[in-house]
């Protein structure tokens, strides 16, 4: 009889969830997991017979479960309480800092991507520089659990340097963290912060012969929970403060459409605030600064570049930036048509090590 109240409570909870699921409208996106949720699958006899429809229905039911985000967070908390420190490739480190697993990174991917950049330099006759952004694990190794295997990022960068003109960055970041007032990487996200991007900016200036300008003004936006948090949403973790540069006079065009400033107001109001920078990632975008010297910089990028390009735009009248993951046109032709003075590749070492988007660019 003593089990009866517990049984009734569980049944009441399940009934409430079922009623809630029936009455509440479907959600299009999970802010916690930063992904689009499944919609109700269209029925077909063929799909029913081979099991596809029932599989889709199961996925839909799981995605649209009322209080799903709360259940996910509670489950992750219970796993962490039992000693689990990794989930979906994310590592829980000291002081609430999250890291990416790097032990699966491949040197052959780095070499192929870097060799492609050298080929681009030969085909365009322009200087091509590579700014490979290391992971937070390489800059803050003291915050990692002692047992975690990690990639030798110095060796990966050295391999890239044998194929392309690599701008030294890891040593600069490691040195800067000792005196930096802010973390160089977000604690809940894989991207570098404005402070980290500033170190990258200074490294680019030194390598490309630019006179560094004073640090720009910023606007702070608290409550940023990034990509790592989406995979390891522990309820006690504190959000980061997202810092966006205030660059007056810059114009941003995406697919020929001029945007209202360089920051997406809708995205910065959500959880994944880094996606607000330059309105996210696109096959091609252009930054204009009428007050800068009359030069053009061509950039091959991933999302790490979004925190860096506003500062570089103070040196170039025009920046043409293509995202190697989405750009499908001939890259050699695009560089030549831009009439650029130099090419800069700003790419996370994680992307260089785990994929070949640069090596697969058309035209190379």
C-alpha positions as CSV (number, residue, x, y, z in Angstrom):
1,X,0.0,0.0,0.0
2,X,2.9,2.4,0.6
3,X,3.7,2.2,-3.1
4,X,0.3,3.4,-4.1
5,X,1.0,7.2,-3.7
6,X,4.1,6.9,-5.7
7,X,2.3,4.9,-8.4
8,X,-0.5,7.5,-8.5
9,X,2.0,10.4,-8.7
10,X,3.8,8.8,-11.6
11,X,0.6,8.0,-13.5
12,X,-0.6,11.5,-12.9
13,X,2.7,12.9,-14.3
14,X,2.4,10.7,-17.4
15,X,-1.2,11.7,-17.9
16,X,-0.3,15.4,-17.6
17,X,2.5,15.0,-20.1
18,X,0.2,13.2,-22.5
19,X,-2.5,15.9,-22.2
20,X,0.2,18.6,-22.5
21,X,1.6,17.0,-25.6
22,X,-1.9,16.9,-27.2
23,X,-2.9,20.5,-26.3
24,X,0.4,22.4,-26.7
25,X,1.5,23.5,-30.1
26,X,4.6,21.9,-31.6
27,X,7.8,23.7,-31.1
28,X,9.9,24.4,-34.2
29,X,13.3,24.7,-32.5
30,X,14.9,23.8,-29.2
31,X,16.8,26.7,-27.8
32,X,18.6,24.4,-25.4
33,X,19.9,22.0,-28.0
34,X,20.1,24.7,-30.8
35,X,18.4,22.5,-33.4
36,X,15.2,22.2,-35.4
37,X,12.7,19.8,-33.8
38,X,10.8,17.1,-35.7
39,X,7.3,17.9,-37.0
40,X,4.5,15.3,-37.3
41,X,5.4,12.9,-40.1
42,X,3.0,12.6,-43.1
43,X,1.5,9.1,-43.1
44,X,2.0,6.7,-46.0
45,X,1.3,3.0,-46.3
46,X,4.8,2.3,-47.6
47,X,6.4,4.1,-44.7
48,X,4.2,2.3,-42.3
49,X,5.0,-1.1,-43.7
50,X,8.8,-0.6,-43.7
51,X,8.9,1.1,-40.4
52,X,10.0,4.5,-41.5
53,X,6.8,6.2,-40.5
54,X,6.8,4.7,-37.0
55,X,10.5,5.7,-36.5
56,X,9.7,9.2,-37.6
57,X,6.7,9.2,-35.2
58,X,8.9,8.1,-32.3
59,X,11.4,10.9,-33.1
60,X,8.6,13.4,-33.2
61,X,7.2,12.3,-29.9
62,X,10.6,12.5,-28.2
63,X,11.2,16.0,-29.7
64,X,7.8,17.4,-28.8
65,X,7.7,16.0,-25.3
66,X,6.4,18.7,-22.9
67,X,9.2,19.9,-20.6
68,X,11.8,18.2,-22.8
69,X,14.5,20.8,-22.1
70,X,14.0,20.3,-18.3
71,X,14.2,16.5,-18.6
72,X,17.3,16.7,-20.7
73,X,19.0,19.1,-18.2
74,X,18.0,16.9,-15.2
75,X,19.3,13.8,-16.9
76,X,22.6,15.4,-17.7
77,X,22.9,16.6,-14.1
78,X,22.3,13.1,-12.8
79,X,25.0,11.8,-15.1
80,X,27.5,14.4,-13.9
81,X,26.6,13.6,-10.3
82,X,27.5,10.0,-11.0
83,X,30.9,11.0,-12.2
84,X,30.4,11.3,-16.0
85,X,32.5,14.0,-17.5
86,X,32.0,13.6,-21.2
87,X,28.9,13.4,-23.4
88,X,28.6,13.8,-27.2
89,X,32.2,14.8,-27.5
90,X,32.0,17.5,-24.8
91,X,34.2,17.4,-21.7
92,X,33.4,18.9,-18.4
93,X,36.5,20.6,-17.1
94,X,37.3,22.6,-14.0
95,X,35.5,25.8,-13.0
96,X,32.5,25.0,-15.2
97,X,34.5,25.2,-18.4
98,X,33.5,22.9,-21.3
99,X,35.9,21.5,-23.9
100,X,35.8,19.7,-27.2
101,X,37.3,16.3,-27.5
102,X,40.4,16.6,-29.8
103,X,42.0,13.2,-29.7
104,X,40.4,12.2,-33.0
105,X,41.8,15.1,-35.0
106,X,43.7,14.0,-38.1
107,X,47.0,15.5,-39.4
108,X,46.3,14.3,-42.9
109,X,43.2,16.6,-43.1
110,X,45.3,19.5,-41.9
111,X,48.0,18.8,-44.5
112,X,45.5,18.6,-47.4
113,X,43.6,21.7,-46.4
114,X,46.9,23.7,-46.0
115,X,48.3,22.3,-49.3
116,X,45.2,23.6,-51.1
117,X,45.8,27.1,-49.8
118,X,49.3,27.0,-51.2
119,X,47.9,25.9,-54.5
120,X,45.5,28.8,-54.4
121,X,48.5,31.2,-53.9
122,X,50.2,29.7,-56.9
123,X,47.1,30.0,-59.2
124,X,46.3,33.6,-58.1
125,X,49.7,35.0,-57.6
126,X,48.5,36.5,-54.3
127,X,50.0,36.0,-50.8
128,X,47.8,33.5,-48.9
129,X,48.0,33.4,-45.1
130,X,46.4,30.8,-42.8
131,X,45.3,31.8,-39.3
132,X,44.4,28.4,-37.7
133,X,42.6,29.0,-34.4
134,X,43.5,26.3,-31.8
135,X,41.0,24.9,-29.4
136,X,40.4,26.1,-25.8
137,X,41.9,22.7,-24.7
138,X,45.3,23.8,-26.1
139,X,45.2,27.2,-24.4
140,X,43.7,26.1,-21.1
141,X,45.0,22.5,-20.6
142,X,45.2,23.0,-16.8
143,X,41.4,23.1,-16.7
144,X,41.1,19.6,-18.4
145,X,40.6,16.4,-16.4
146,X,43.9,14.7,-16.1
147,X,42.8,11.5,-17.9
148,X,41.5,13.2,-21.0
149,X,43.5,12.4,-24.2
150,X,44.1,15.4,-26.4
151,X,45.5,16.1,-29.8
152,X,49.0,17.6,-30.2
153,X,47.9,20.9,-31.6
154,X,51.4,22.2,-31.9
155,X,52.2,19.3,-34.1
156,X,49.1,19.9,-36.2
157,X,50.0,23.5,-36.7
158,X,53.6,22.6,-37.6
159,X,52.2,20.2,-40.2
160,X,50.1,23.0,-41.7
161,X,53.2,25.3,-41.6
162,X,55.0,22.9,-43.9
163,X,52.3,23.4,-46.6
164,X,51.2,27.0,-46.2
165,X,52.1,30.3,-44.7
166,X,50.7,29.9,-41.2
167,X,50.4,32.9,-38.9
168,X,51.7,31.9,-35.4
169,X,48.8,32.0,-32.9
170,X,48.9,29.3,-30.2
171,X,51.9,30.7,-28.4
172,X,50.4,34.2,-28.6
173,X,47.1,33.0,-27.0
174,X,49.0,31.0,-24.3
175,X,51.0,34.1,-23.4
176,X,48.0,36.4,-23.5
177,X,45.9,34.4,-21.1
178,X,48.1,35.2,-18.2
179,X,47.4,38.9,-18.4
180,X,44.0,38.9,-20.1
181,X,41.2,40.4,-18.0
182,X,38.7,38.1,-19.8
183,X,38.8,34.5,-20.9
184,X,40.0,34.1,-24.4
185,X,37.4,31.4,-25.1
186,X,33.8,31.1,-24.1
187,X,33.2,28.6,-21.3
188,X,30.1,27.1,-22.9
189,X,31.0,27.5,-26.6
190,X,33.8,26.4,-28.9
191,X,34.5,30.0,-30.2
192,X,37.0,32.5,-29.0
193,X,35.8,35.6,-27.2
194,X,36.4,39.2,-28.3
195,X,39.6,39.1,-26.2
196,X,40.8,36.0,-28.0
197,X,39.9,37.5,-31.4
198,X,41.9,40.5,-30.4
199,X,45.0,38.3,-30.0
200,X,44.3,36.9,-33.5
201,X,43.9,40.4,-34.9
202,X,47.3,41.4,-33.5
203,X,48.9,38.3,-35.0
204,X,47.4,39.0,-38.4
205,X,48.6,42.6,-38.3
206,X,52.2,41.5,-37.5
207,X,52.2,38.9,-40.3
208,X,50.6,41.1,-42.9
209,X,52.4,44.3,-42.2
210,X,49.4,46.2,-40.8
211,X,49.7,48.8,-38.1
212,X,47.5,47.6,-35.2
213,X,44.7,50.0,-34.2
214,X,43.5,50.5,-30.6
215,X,40.9,48.0,-29.4
216,X,37.4,48.9,-30.5
217,X,34.4,49.5,-28.2
218,X,32.1,46.6,-27.3
219,X,28.5,45.9,-26.3
220,X,28.0,43.1,-23.7
221,X,25.1,40.7,-23.8
222,X,24.8,38.3,-20.8
223,X,23.1,34.9,-20.9
224,X,25.1,33.3,-23.7
225,X,24.9,29.5,-23.7
226,X,26.9,28.1,-26.6
227,X,27.4,24.9,-28.6
228,X,29.0,22.9,-25.8
229,X,26.1,23.7,-23.5
230,X,23.7,22.5,-26.1
231,X,25.3,19.1,-25.8
232,X,26.0,19.1,-22.1
233,X,23.3,21.3,-20.5
234,X,24.2,21.2,-16.9
235,X,21.8,23.4,-14.9
236,X,24.4,24.8,-12.6
237,X,26.6,26.2,-15.4
238,X,26.6,30.0,-15.7
239,X,26.2,31.5,-19.0
240,X,28.9,33.5,-20.8
241,X,28.8,37.2,-21.5
242,X,28.8,37.6,-25.3
243,X,30.7,40.7,-26.4
244,X,30.1,42.3,-29.8
245,X,32.3,45.0,-31.4
246,X,30.6,48.4,-32.0
247,X,32.0,49.2,-35.4
248,X,30.4,52.4,-36.7
249,X,30.5,53.0,-40.4
250,X,30.7,49.3,-41.5
251,X,28.3,48.0,-44.1
252,X,27.5,44.3,-44.4
253,X,26.0,42.7,-47.5
254,X,24.9,39.1,-47.7
255,X,23.9,37.7,-51.1
256,X,23.7,41.3,-52.4
257,X,21.3,42.4,-49.6
258,X,22.7,45.1,-47.2
259,X,22.0,44.3,-43.6
260,X,21.1,46.6,-40.8
261,X,24.5,46.8,-39.1
262,X,26.8,43.9,-38.4
263,X,24.8,42.2,-35.6
264,X,21.6,40.2,-36.0
265,X,19.3,41.6,-33.3
266,X,17.0,38.6,-33.4
267,X,19.9,36.1,-32.9
268,X,21.5,38.1,-30.1
269,X,18.2,38.0,-28.2
270,X,18.3,34.2,-28.2
271,X,20.6,31.6,-26.5
272,X,23.2,31.2,-29.2
273,X,24.3,34.8,-29.3
274,X,27.6,34.1,-31.3
275,X,25.4,33.4,-34.3
276,X,24.4,37.1,-34.3
277,X,27.9,38.2,-35.5
278,X,27.8,39.2,-39.2
279,X,24.3,37.5,-39.3
280,X,25.8,34.0,-39.0
281,X,27.5,32.0,-41.7
282,X,26.8,32.4,-45.5
283,X,28.5,31.2,-48.7
284,X,29.6,34.7,-49.3
285,X,29.4,38.1,-47.6
286,X,31.1,41.5,-48.0
287,X,32.1,44.1,-45.5
288,X,32.6,47.7,-46.6
289,X,34.3,50.6,-44.8
290,X,34.5,53.8,-46.7
291,X,37.0,55.3,-44.2
292,X,39.6,52.5,-44.7
293,X,42.4,52.4,-47.2
294,X,41.4,51.5,-50.7
295,X,42.4,47.8,-50.5
296,X,40.5,44.6,-50.7
297,X,41.0,41.5,-48.6
298,X,39.7,38.1,-49.7
299,X,38.9,35.8,-46.7
300,X,38.3,32.1,-46.6
301,X,36.6,31.4,-43.3
302,X,34.5,29.5,-40.9
303,X,32.6,31.0,-38.0
304,X,35.8,31.9,-36.0
305,X,36.4,34.7,-38.5
306,X,33.1,36.4,-37.6
307,X,34.6,37.8,-34.4
308,X,37.7,39.0,-36.2
309,X,36.5,40.6,-39.5
310,X,35.1,43.7,-38.0
311,X,38.5,44.7,-36.6
312,X,40.3,43.8,-39.9
313,X,37.7,45.9,-41.8
314,X,39.4,49.0,-40.4
315,X,42.3,48.3,-42.7
316,X,40.4,47.4,-45.8
317,X,37.9,49.3,-47.9
318,X,36.3,46.0,-48.8
319,X,36.5,42.5,-47.4
320,X,35.1,39.6,-49.5
321,X,34.5,36.5,-47.3
322,X,33.5,33.1,-48.4
323,X,32.7,30.2,-46.0
324,X,34.5,27.1,-47.3
325,X,31.8,24.8,-45.9
326,X,29.1,26.3,-48.1
327,X,30.8,28.0,-51.1
328,X,30.3,26.1,-54.3
329,X,31.7,28.4,-57.0
330,X,35.2,28.3,-58.5
331,X,37.4,29.7,-55.7
332,X,40.2,30.7,-58.0
333,X,37.8,32.7,-60.2
334,X,36.2,34.3,-57.1
335,X,39.6,35.5,-55.8
336,X,40.6,36.9,-59.1
337,X,37.2,38.6,-59.6
338,X,37.4,40.2,-56.2
339,X,40.6,42.0,-57.3
340,X,41.9,41.4,-53.8
341,X,45.3,42.4,-52.6
342,X,45.8,39.3,-50.3
343,X,44.0,36.2,-49.2
344,X,43.5,35.3,-45.5
345,X,42.1,32.0,-44.3
346,X,40.7,32.2,-40.8
347,X,39.7,28.7,-39.7
348,X,39.3,26.7,-36.5
349,X,41.9,24.0,-36.1
350,X,39.0,21.7,-35.3
351,X,37.6,22.2,-38.8
352,X,41.0,21.8,-40.5
353,X,41.6,18.6,-38.6
354,X,38.2,16.9,-38.9
355,X,37.1,17.9,-42.4
356,X,38.3,18.9,-45.9
357,X,36.1,21.7,-46.8
358,X,39.0,23.8,-48.0
359,X,40.6,21.0,-49.9
360,X,37.3,20.4,-51.7
361,X,36.8,24.0,-52.8
362,X,36.0,24.0,-56.6
363,X,38.8,25.2,-58.8
364,X,41.6,23.6,-56.8
